[in-house]
């Protein structure tokens, strides 16, 4: 009886294996899954239409398509930094290009994003309603490169830290201006006062800003220097 039970189980496993093998062969060879529709989304997607047309002309099976090679071809474009390919069954292929989560926005002859690695990103229409600090006064650079200002890394590090630990303050920061060679100027959404900070220990100065905005009696267009240890100095 035990031997018979083992044999039955064996035949079930064998049947299941044959069925799975047949299903895999059908999926990979059937014209049902031939590429008939492609979609490329994201900034500069129109630059990649030729790859979409090549896929359609080839009639390749979705599951036999070399997605790694296709993504590699797209990445040869100097306007593409990131590609994510996915299926839209039964016969569609979707490519998302340059989908990033910006940590800030940058205004340099137009609006861009800036990621956590300080790389300049093409503006994505999906960001229209996004609420992020805007950085101004930076010099332009190529996409996916870092704008040439040594202070940028310190500012972004501080912004990311308060984003996690002091989200209310993060939401209050409207603009950080790099136009001055010594100080960055910080403006809040709640008024026209200006806060001056250096990028050395930028997070500590943001904490002082948070205390000052809650406790100091302020007037419109006031200027407050946060760079002195333990002090917030109002400047004329």
C-alpha positions as a printed NumPy array, in Angstrom:
array([[  0.   ,   0.   ,   0.   ],
       [  2.841,   2.365,   0.773],
       [  4.506,   1.58 ,  -2.558],
       [  1.265,   2.246,  -4.431],
       [  0.867,   5.598,  -2.601],
       [  4.376,   6.654,  -3.583],
       [  3.764,   5.69 ,  -7.21 ],
       [  0.551,   7.719,  -7.332],
       [  2.36 ,  10.737,  -5.961],
       [  5.142,  10.236,  -8.517],
       [  2.655,  10.157, -11.397],
       [  0.999,  13.328, -10.132],
       [  4.389,  15.089, -10.03 ],
       [  5.226,  13.815, -13.5  ],
       [  1.884,  14.975, -14.917],
       [  2.292,  18.391, -13.303],
       [  5.822,  18.713, -14.726],
       [  4.645,  17.801, -18.219],
       [  1.813,  20.32 , -17.996],
       [  4.138,  23.085, -16.771],
       [  6.631,  22.327, -19.544],
       [  3.876,  22.408, -22.132],
       [  2.506,  25.667, -20.748],
       [  5.952,  27.293, -20.834],
       [  6.491,  26.163, -24.416],
       [  3.056,  27.501, -25.419],
       [  3.718,  30.86 , -23.766],
       [  7.104,  31.256, -25.465],
       [  6.078,  30.066, -28.922],
       [  2.436,  31.048, -29.308],
       [  1.62 ,  33.994, -31.615],
       [ -0.946,  35.034, -28.998],
       [  1.92 ,  36.673, -27.061],
       [  3.614,  38.336, -30.05 ],
       [  4.395,  42.03 , -29.504],
       [  1.572,  44.042, -31.081],
       [  1.469,  47.106, -28.864],
       [  4.25 ,  49.125, -27.254],
       [  4.123,  52.184, -25.029],
       [  6.973,  54.382, -23.823],
       [  6.249,  56.78 , -20.967],
       [  8.198,  59.5  , -19.219],
       [ 10.364,  62.506, -20.102],
       [ 11.936,  62.283, -23.585],
       [  9.859,  59.208, -24.404],
       [  9.339,  60.579, -27.916],
       [ 13.091,  60.221, -28.508],
       [ 12.724,  56.444, -28.202],
       [  9.94 ,  55.808, -30.732],
       [ 12.353,  53.968, -33.017],
       [ 12.749,  51.201, -30.422],
       [  8.972,  50.916, -30.17 ],
       [  8.698,  50.548, -33.953],
       [ 11.498,  47.949, -34.052],
       [  9.656,  45.801, -31.497],
       [  6.443,  45.973, -33.515],
       [  8.191,  45.068, -36.777],
       [  9.97 ,  42.117, -35.223],
       [  6.767,  40.462, -33.995],
       [  8.901,  38.867, -31.276],
       [  7.22 ,  36.859, -28.543],
       [  6.935,  38.931, -25.367],
       [  8.569,  36.304, -23.206],
       [ 11.423,  35.654, -25.633],
       [ 12.192,  39.331, -26.073],
       [ 15.632,  40.232, -24.699],
       [ 14.484,  42.97 , -22.347],
       [ 17.978,  43.549, -20.981],
       [ 19.344,  44.198, -24.477],
       [ 16.41 ,  46.49 , -25.319],
       [ 16.91 ,  48.505, -22.116],
       [ 20.623,  48.712, -22.902],
       [ 19.87 ,  50.157, -26.346],
       [ 17.603,  52.799, -24.809],
       [ 20.265,  53.749, -22.279],
       [ 22.652,  54.671, -25.092],
       [ 20.629,  57.86 , -25.539],
       [ 22.203,  60.736, -23.595],
       [ 18.709,  61.766, -22.504],
       [ 17.935,  58.457, -20.806],
       [ 19.283,  57.49 , -17.397],
       [ 16.761,  54.918, -16.193],
       [ 14.57 ,  52.338, -17.976],
       [ 11.975,  49.984, -16.527],
       [ 10.313,  47.444, -18.847],
       [  7.1  ,  45.602, -18.015],
       [  4.498,  43.452, -19.764],
       [  0.965,  44.484, -20.599],
       [ -0.528,  41.099, -21.404],
       [ -1.351,  39.482, -23.723],
       [  0.682,  41.332, -26.362],
       [  1.817,  44.692, -24.977],
       [  5.191,  45.967, -23.808],
       [  5.572,  49.082, -21.654],
       [  8.805,  51.013, -21.08 ],
       [  9.04 ,  53.738, -18.434],
       [ 12.03 ,  56.04 , -18.848],
       [ 13.506,  58.575, -16.443],
       [ 10.993,  57.955, -13.664],
       [ 12.669,  59.425, -10.584],
       [ 11.483,  60.64 ,  -7.209],
       [ 12.904,  64.179,  -6.874],
       [ 14.019,  65.446,  -3.467],
       [ 13.794,  69.096,  -4.594],
       [ 12.981,  71.191,  -7.644],
       [ 15.534,  73.395,  -9.416],
       [ 14.812,  76.586, -11.353],
       [ 17.547,  77.119, -13.983],
       [ 16.207,  78.525, -17.252],
       [ 13.246,  76.214, -16.667],
       [ 12.086,  73.791, -14.034],
       [ 13.981,  70.565, -13.262],
       [ 14.131,  67.996, -10.5  ],
       [ 17.051,  67.102,  -8.25 ],
       [ 17.41 ,  63.6  ,  -6.826],
       [ 18.981,  62.582,  -3.513],
       [ 22.354,  62.243,  -5.279],
       [ 22.163,  65.895,  -6.44 ],
       [ 21.677,  64.928, -10.083],
       [ 19.655,  67.221, -12.332],
       [ 16.55 ,  65.464, -13.659],
       [ 14.281,  66.295, -16.612],
       [ 10.986,  67.72 , -15.454],
       [  8.218,  65.134, -15.373],
       [  4.607,  66.225, -15.893],
       [  3.677,  63.862, -13.051],
       [  5.382,  66.355, -10.679],
       [  2.989,  69.235, -11.399],
       [  1.26 ,  68.988,  -8.045],
       [  4.354,  68.039,  -6.076],
       [  5.206,  70.148,  -3.012],
       [  8.996,  70.425,  -2.762],
       [ 11.549,  73.147,  -1.934],
       [ 12.761,  75.03 ,  -5.01 ],
       [ 16.498,  75.694,  -5.381],
       [ 17.473,  78.865,  -7.267],
       [ 20.713,  80.633,  -8.153],
       [ 22.494,  77.49 ,  -9.368],
       [ 24.384,  77.242, -12.648],
       [ 23.097,  75.005, -15.385],
       [ 24.638,  71.656, -16.246],
       [ 23.882,  68.572, -18.314],
       [ 21.005,  66.354, -17.298],
       [ 21.874,  63.648, -14.757],
       [ 24.937,  65.653, -13.682],
       [ 25.377,  67.719, -10.495],
       [ 25.099,  71.523, -10.8  ],
       [ 28.546,  73.028, -10.112],
       [ 28.214,  74.399,  -6.571],
       [ 30.145,  72.705,  -3.749],
       [ 27.458,  73.78 ,  -1.243],
       [ 24.727,  71.732,  -2.906],
       [ 25.649,  68.417,  -1.256],
       [ 25.48 ,  69.929,   2.256],
       [ 22.127,  71.574,   1.571],
       [ 20.585,  68.413,   0.13 ],
       [ 21.902,  66.311,   3.016],
       [ 20.252,  68.691,   5.491],
       [ 16.984,  68.784,   3.548],
       [ 16.769,  65.002,   3.408],
       [ 17.458,  64.745,   7.127],
       [ 14.706,  67.156,   8.131],
       [ 12.361,  65.586,   5.596],
       [ 12.552,  62.39 ,   7.651],
       [ 12.775,  63.931,  11.14 ],
       [ 11.009,  67.306,  10.875],
       [  8.48 ,  66.961,   8.031],
       [  6.5  ,  70.053,   9.068],
       [  9.586,  72.272,   8.671],
       [ 10.442,  70.579,   5.384],
       [  7.011,  71.476,   4.011],
       [  7.498,  75.086,   5.151],
       [ 10.645,  75.61 ,   3.056],
       [  9.634,  77.309,  -0.175],
       [ 12.988,  78.337,  -1.669],
       [ 16.725,  78.099,  -1.092],
       [ 18.72 ,  80.655,  -3.088],
       [ 22.406,  80.018,  -3.924],
       [ 23.037,  83.405,  -5.574],
       [ 25.319,  84.685,  -2.782],
       [ 28.851,  83.268,  -2.665],
       [ 28.883,  82.875,   1.137],
       [ 25.348,  82.306,   2.36 ],
       [ 22.335,  80.453,   1.042],
       [ 19.07 ,  82.3  ,   1.6  ],
       [ 16.095,  80.331,   2.87 ],
       [ 12.511,  81.493,   2.372],
       [  9.429,  79.949,   3.966],
       [  5.93 ,  79.56 ,   2.64 ],
       [  4.53 ,  81.552,   5.564],
       [  6.16 ,  84.951,   4.97 ],
       [  8.769,  87.083,   3.219],
       [ 11.547,  86.887,   5.83 ],
       [ 14.966,  85.682,   4.7  ],
       [ 17.188,  83.309,   6.672],
       [ 20.926,  83.192,   5.945],
       [ 22.805,  79.927,   6.453],
       [ 26.116,  78.369,   5.564],
       [ 26.319,  74.761,   4.453],
       [ 28.618,  73.716,   7.285],
       [ 26.348,  71.856,   9.706],
       [ 23.346,  72.927,   7.657],
       [ 20.953,  70.659,   9.558],
       [ 21.703,  72.417,  12.878],
       [ 20.976,  75.776,  11.264],
       [ 17.652,  74.488,   9.96 ],
       [ 16.768,  73.424,  13.498],
       [ 17.555,  76.983,  14.687],
       [ 15.38 ,  78.31 ,  11.884],
       [ 12.508,  76.156,  13.116],
       [ 12.882,  77.562,  16.642],
       [ 13.178,  81.133,  15.351],
       [ 10.085,  80.936,  13.155],
       [  8.05 ,  79.825,  16.157],
       [  9.41 ,  82.203,  18.811],
       [ 10.915,  85.349,  17.267],
       [  8.646,  88.314,  16.689],
       [  9.2  ,  88.941,  13.015],
       [  8.306,  91.553,  10.468],
       [  7.983,  91.268,   6.721],
       [ 11.266,  91.294,   4.786],
       [ 13.361,  90.695,   7.9  ],
       [ 16.769,  89.015,   7.534],
       [ 18.048,  86.513,  10.13 ],
       [ 21.521,  85.003,  10.196],
       [ 21.595,  81.395,  11.425],
       [ 25.326,  80.761,  11.039],
       [ 26.472,  81.888,  14.508],
       [ 26.761,  79.199,  17.176],
       [ 23.782,  79.304,  19.544],
       [ 22.498,  82.591,  18.105],
       [ 20.045,  83.895,  15.554],
       [ 21.048,  87.441,  14.599],
       [ 18.699,  89.87 ,  12.912],
       [ 20.539,  91.848,  10.237],
       [ 19.613,  95.2  ,   8.808]])
